[in-house]
Amino acid sequence: MTMFCLEVAGPFACFTRPEMKVERVSYDVITPSAARAVFESILWKPAIRWRVQRIEVLRPIRFINLRRNEVKSKIQTPTVHQAMGAGAGILGINVEDDRVQRAGYFLRDVAYRLHAELSLAPGCAEPLVKYTEMFTRRASKGQCVNQPYLGCREFAADFRLVTAACAPATPIPDTRELGWMLHDLDFSRPSDPQPRFFNACMEQGVIDVPPFEEARG
């Protein structure tokens, strides 16, 4: 197992609370699953696993109300299967006919320091150093498989690999209970993934993330 640290930042972020069905309302800070996705956007392979262990909040928590244009429907899986079987079908969405405005309660001007552990998947016989060097090379050059984002794809994130030579960043001097927060999805049943939650607490800007096995459904 190898530990890595990334600093990520962006002008806006939205880590949507699952209990909000229509309007998007963000958690106060980035969720472990969103943090994991940042690491996976730089390097993901079936042979490796990422586990976020710590989140440091580097800028004060601030919110902003925004209204955005969204589409109110999505392409359904049965429609895709039907088109694949028939060899033809309409799978597009007419944005002009399907547009709707929705309000959102987003985070603004965010920055985090994310600590995650890289390990091999069960049964993998490849050397861990192979993926360690691969991630270090890609992250240090700013390379990624897809653009990291902060909750929503339109909220792109800047990132940099934190090394011993980097100047230390100081988390915000803020302590608060964040309540029940989404940890990640349980994919033990791939056809029906279930969310797992943990009781998050920020101590002087630092959130220690418990192991996924300790999260509750």
C-alpha positions as CSV (number, residue, x, y, z in Angstrom):
1,M,0.0,0.0,0.0
2,T,1.2,3.5,-0.9
3,M,-0.1,6.9,0.2
4,F,-0.6,9.8,-2.1
5,C,-1.8,13.3,-1.6
6,L,-3.4,15.7,-4.1
7,E,-4.4,19.3,-3.8
8,V,-7.5,20.1,-5.7
9,A,-9.3,23.4,-6.2
10,G,-12.0,25.1,-8.2
11,P,-14.3,28.1,-8.4
12,F,-17.5,26.0,-7.8
13,A,-18.4,22.6,-6.5
14,C,-21.5,20.6,-5.8
15,F,-21.5,17.3,-3.8
16,T,-25.2,16.7,-3.9
17,R,-27.0,15.4,-0.9
18,P,-29.0,12.3,-2.0
19,E,-32.0,13.3,0.0
20,M,-32.5,16.3,-2.3
21,K,-34.4,14.9,-5.3
22,V,-35.0,17.9,-7.5
23,E,-32.9,20.9,-6.5
24,R,-29.2,20.3,-6.0
25,V,-27.9,21.1,-2.5
26,S,-24.3,20.4,-1.7
27,Y,-22.7,18.9,1.3
28,D,-20.4,21.3,3.2
29,V,-17.3,19.6,1.9
30,I,-16.2,17.0,-0.7
31,T,-17.4,13.5,-0.1
32,P,-15.0,10.5,0.0
33,S,-16.5,9.1,-3.2
34,A,-15.9,12.3,-5.0
35,A,-12.4,12.4,-3.7
36,R,-11.8,8.9,-4.9
37,A,-13.1,9.9,-8.3
38,V,-10.4,12.6,-8.5
39,F,-7.6,10.0,-8.0
40,E,-9.3,7.6,-10.5
41,S,-9.5,10.3,-13.1
42,I,-5.7,10.4,-13.1
43,L,-5.2,6.6,-12.9
44,W,-7.7,3.8,-12.8
45,K,-7.0,0.1,-13.6
46,P,-9.0,-3.0,-12.7
47,A,-5.9,-4.2,-10.8
48,I,-5.9,-1.2,-8.3
49,R,-8.0,0.2,-5.5
50,W,-8.1,3.7,-4.0
51,R,-9.2,4.4,-0.5
52,V,-9.5,8.0,0.8
53,Q,-8.3,8.3,4.3
54,R,-8.2,12.0,5.1
55,I,-9.7,15.2,3.7
56,E,-8.2,18.6,4.6
57,V,-10.3,21.7,3.9
58,L,-8.0,24.6,2.8
59,R,-10.5,27.4,2.2
60,P,-13.5,28.7,4.2
61,I,-16.8,26.9,3.5
62,R,-18.9,29.3,1.4
63,F,-22.1,28.7,-0.5
64,I,-23.8,30.4,-3.5
65,N,-27.3,30.1,-5.1
66,L,-27.3,29.6,-8.8
67,R,-30.0,28.7,-11.4
68,R,-28.9,26.4,-14.2
69,N,-30.4,25.0,-17.4
70,E,-30.8,21.2,-17.2
71,V,-32.7,18.6,-19.1
72,K,-35.5,16.9,-17.2
73,S,-35.3,13.4,-18.7
74,K,-32.6,10.9,-19.5
75,I,-32.2,8.1,-22.0
76,Q,-33.6,4.9,-20.5
77,T,-31.6,1.6,-20.6
78,P,-34.5,-0.4,-22.2
79,T,-34.6,2.1,-25.0
80,V,-30.9,1.6,-25.6
81,H,-31.3,-2.2,-25.6
82,Q,-34.2,-1.9,-28.0
83,A,-32.2,0.2,-30.4
84,M,-29.3,-2.2,-30.2
85,G,-31.5,-5.1,-31.0
86,A,-33.3,-3.4,-33.9
87,G,-30.1,-1.9,-35.3
88,A,-31.7,1.6,-35.3
89,G,-33.5,3.9,-33.0
90,I,-33.6,7.5,-31.7
91,L,-31.4,7.9,-28.6
92,G,-30.9,11.6,-28.6
93,I,-32.7,14.2,-26.4
94,N,-33.9,17.5,-27.9
95,V,-32.5,20.0,-25.5
96,E,-34.8,22.8,-26.6
97,D,-37.9,20.7,-25.8
98,D,-36.6,19.1,-22.6
99,R,-34.9,22.1,-21.0
100,V,-35.8,23.1,-17.4
101,Q,-34.4,25.6,-15.0
102,R,-33.4,24.4,-11.5
103,A,-31.9,26.2,-8.5
104,G,-28.8,24.9,-6.9
105,Y,-27.1,25.6,-3.6
106,F,-23.4,25.1,-4.5
107,L,-20.0,25.6,-2.8
108,R,-17.7,28.4,-4.1
109,D,-14.0,28.9,-4.2
110,V,-13.1,25.5,-2.8
111,A,-9.7,23.9,-2.1
112,Y,-8.9,20.5,-0.5
113,R,-5.9,18.4,0.3
114,L,-6.9,14.7,-0.3
115,H,-5.0,11.8,1.1
116,A,-5.6,8.3,-0.4
117,E,-4.1,4.9,-0.2
118,L,-3.2,3.0,-3.4
119,S,-3.4,-0.8,-3.1
120,L,-3.8,-3.8,-5.4
121,A,-7.1,-5.5,-6.0
122,P,-7.6,-8.9,-4.3
123,G,-5.9,-11.6,-6.3
124,C,-3.7,-9.3,-8.3
125,A,-0.1,-10.6,-8.7
126,E,1.4,-7.5,-10.4
127,P,3.9,-5.4,-8.5
128,L,2.4,-2.4,-6.7
129,V,5.4,-0.2,-7.7
130,K,4.3,-0.4,-11.3
131,Y,1.2,1.6,-10.5
132,T,2.9,3.8,-7.9
133,E,5.4,5.0,-10.5
134,M,2.6,5.3,-13.1
135,F,0.5,7.5,-10.9
136,T,3.4,9.6,-9.7
137,R,4.5,10.3,-13.3
138,R,1.0,11.2,-14.5
139,A,0.0,13.4,-11.5
140,S,3.3,15.3,-11.5
141,K,2.8,16.2,-15.2
142,G,-0.8,17.1,-14.7
143,Q,-2.0,14.2,-16.9
144,C,-5.3,12.5,-16.5
145,V,-7.6,10.0,-18.1
146,N,-10.5,12.4,-17.9
147,Q,-10.8,15.9,-16.4
148,P,-11.2,15.8,-12.6
149,Y,-14.3,17.6,-11.4
150,L,-15.9,18.7,-8.2
151,G,-19.2,16.9,-8.0
152,C,-20.6,18.0,-11.3
153,R,-18.7,17.6,-14.6
154,E,-19.0,21.3,-15.4
155,F,-17.1,22.2,-12.2
156,A,-13.6,21.2,-13.4
157,A,-10.9,20.9,-10.8
158,D,-7.3,21.9,-10.9
159,F,-5.0,19.5,-9.2
160,R,-1.3,19.0,-8.2
161,L,0.6,16.2,-6.6
162,V,1.8,17.0,-3.1
163,T,5.3,15.9,-2.3
164,A,7.7,16.4,0.5
165,A,9.2,19.4,-1.4
166,C,5.8,21.2,-1.5
167,A,5.1,24.0,0.9
168,P,2.7,22.7,3.6
169,A,-0.9,24.0,3.4
170,T,-2.8,24.9,6.5
171,P,-6.4,23.6,6.9
172,I,-9.0,26.1,8.0
173,P,-9.4,26.6,11.8
174,D,-12.9,25.3,11.8
175,T,-14.5,22.5,13.8
176,R,-18.0,21.3,13.2
177,E,-20.3,18.3,13.0
178,L,-21.1,17.6,9.4
179,G,-23.8,15.0,10.0
180,W,-24.3,11.8,8.0
181,M,-22.4,12.0,4.8
182,L,-22.2,9.7,1.8
183,H,-19.1,7.5,2.0
184,D,-19.4,5.5,-1.2
185,L,-21.5,3.0,-3.0
186,D,-21.5,-0.7,-2.2
187,F,-21.1,-2.6,-5.4
188,S,-21.3,-6.1,-3.9
189,R,-24.5,-6.4,-5.9
190,P,-23.6,-4.7,-9.2
191,S,-27.1,-4.6,-10.4
192,D,-28.3,-2.8,-7.3
193,P,-25.5,-0.7,-5.7
194,Q,-26.4,0.7,-2.3
195,P,-25.1,3.9,-0.6
196,R,-23.1,3.8,2.6
197,F,-22.9,6.7,5.0
198,F,-20.7,7.8,7.9
199,N,-21.0,10.4,10.6
200,A,-18.6,13.1,9.5
201,C,-16.8,15.4,11.9
202,M,-14.3,18.1,10.9
203,E,-11.6,18.9,13.5
204,Q,-9.6,22.1,12.7
205,G,-10.4,21.6,9.0
206,V,-9.5,17.9,8.9
207,I,-11.9,15.0,8.3
208,D,-10.6,11.5,9.0
209,V,-12.5,9.1,6.8
210,P,-13.3,5.7,8.4
211,P,-12.8,2.4,6.4
212,F,-15.7,1.6,4.1
213,E,-16.5,-1.5,6.1
214,E,-17.5,0.7,9.0
215,A,-19.9,2.8,7.0
216,R,-23.7,2.2,7.4
217,G,-26.3,1.5,4.8
